[in-house]
Amino acid sequence: MKLPRWLRRGSWEPLLPPAARYFVVGLVPWEPLLRAYDYITPGAENAASLNIVEQLMPLHLWGVLCLIPASLSLLGLSMRWPAPAILGLFLTGCVEATLSAGQWKAVAGVPWFDGIRGPGITTIFAVAQLGMAFGYFLQVLNERDAREAAREQQ
């Protein structure tokens, strides 16, 4: 069956120009940095809305677990150092995924998944950070392989 022209898949590849790419990619580590600020600053310990995962440790420890790898990824991205960027994105993605599991547990029993926005956003950032870490890791491997192949041809 032939699809109508307006419904067929196009050939456009949505690549961001460098200026926009640096801005968009640079925003990703800010979510866990803001979460770290929220967890570390006073007043959150007594919140009645803490989920089961957040209750496993004092909130300031969750804040540190968000702050250190997010700072590492931001440093690596801004300085164009792949190892700290990849490690920071991977660790932050793992922490965010853990926190989102607790948030999903909290909304699972609520009718119509009321409150789905919080775990949804946290999950999206976790997957984005893990995806970026994996993609940048593959990029580094491909660049290394290309350098080795060029060296062998000389």
C-alpha positions in Angstrom: 0.0 0.0 0.0 1.4 3.3 -1.0 1.0 6.1 1.6 0.0 9.6 0.5 3.0 11.9 0.0 2.2 14.0 3.1 2.3 10.9 5.3 5.6 9.4 4.0 8.7 9.7 6.0 11.0 12.5 4.9 14.7 12.5 4.6 15.4 15.4 6.9 17.7 14.7 9.9 17.0 17.0 12.8 20.5 18.2 13.7 20.9 21.2 15.9 23.4 23.9 14.7 26.4 24.2 17.0 25.2 27.3 18.9 21.8 25.8 19.6 23.4 22.4 20.4 25.7 23.8 23.1 22.8 25.7 24.7 20.4 22.7 24.7 23.0 20.2 25.8 24.3 22.6 28.5 20.8 22.8 30.0 20.5 19.1 30.8 22.9 19.1 33.9 21.0 22.0 35.4 18.0 20.0 36.3 19.9 17.8 38.8 21.8 20.9 40.0 18.5 22.5 40.9 17.3 19.3 42.5 20.5 19.3 44.5 19.9 22.8 45.7 16.3 21.9 46.7 17.5 18.9 48.6 20.5 20.6 50.3 18.9 23.8 51.4 17.0 23.7 54.8 13.3 23.0 55.1 12.8 20.0 52.9 13.5 17.4 55.6 10.1 17.8 57.1 8.2 17.7 53.8 5.2 15.3 53.9 5.5 14.6 50.2 8.8 12.6 50.3 8.5 9.4 48.4 9.8 6.0 49.5 13.1 6.4 47.7 13.8 9.9 49.1 13.1 8.6 52.6 16.0 6.0 52.3 18.6 8.7 53.1 18.7 12.2 54.5 17.8 14.7 51.8 21.1 16.4 51.9 22.8 13.2 50.9 20.5 12.9 47.9 21.5 16.5 47.2 25.1 15.6 47.2 24.4 12.6 45.0 22.8 15.0 42.5 25.3 17.8 42.9 28.6 16.1 42.4 27.9 14.2 39.1 25.9 17.0 37.7 28.8 19.4 38.4 31.1 16.9 36.8 29.0 16.6 33.7 28.7 20.4 33.4 32.4 20.8 33.8 33.1 18.1 31.2 30.7 19.5 28.7 31.8 23.1 29.1 35.5 22.3 29.0 35.0 19.6 26.2 36.5 16.9 28.3 34.7 13.7 27.4 35.6 11.5 30.4 34.1 13.7 33.1 31.1 14.6 30.9 30.3 10.9 30.2 30.9 9.8 33.8 28.9 12.7 35.2 26.0 12.2 32.8 25.9 8.4 33.5 26.0 8.8 37.3 23.4 11.6 37.3 21.2 9.6 35.0 21.4 6.7 37.5 20.5 8.9 40.5 17.6 10.5 38.6 16.3 7.0 37.5 16.4 5.9 41.1 14.5 9.0 42.3 12.0 8.6 39.5 11.3 5.1 40.6 10.2 6.4 44.0 8.1 9.1 42.3 6.4 6.5 40.1 5.6 4.4 43.1 4.0 7.4 44.8 1.6 8.0 41.9 0.9 4.4 41.0 -2.0 4.1 43.4 -3.5 7.4 42.7 -6.6 7.5 40.4 -5.7 8.6 36.8 -2.0 8.7 37.9 -2.6 12.2 39.3 0.7 13.8 39.8 2.3 12.1 36.8 4.2 15.2 35.8 6.9 14.9 38.5 8.0 11.3 37.7 7.5 11.9 34.0 9.9 14.9 34.0 12.4 13.1 36.2 12.3 10.0 34.0 12.7 12.1 30.8 15.9 13.7 32.3 17.2 10.4 33.5 16.8 8.8 30.1 18.2 11.9 28.4 21.3 11.9 30.6 21.9 8.1 30.2 21.4 8.5 26.4 23.8 11.4 26.2 26.4 9.4 28.2 26.0 6.4 25.9 26.1 8.5 22.8 29.1 10.5 23.8 30.9 7.2 24.9 30.2 5.8 21.4 31.4 9.1 19.8 34.7 8.8 21.8 35.2 5.2 20.7 34.5 6.1 17.1 36.9 9.0 17.1 39.6 6.8 18.7 39.0 4.1 16.1 39.3 6.7 13.3 42.5 8.0 14.7 44.0 4.5 14.9 42.9 3.7 11.4 44.5 6.9 10.1 47.7 6.1 11.9 47.8 2.6 10.4 47.4 4.0 6.9 50.5 6.2 7.3 
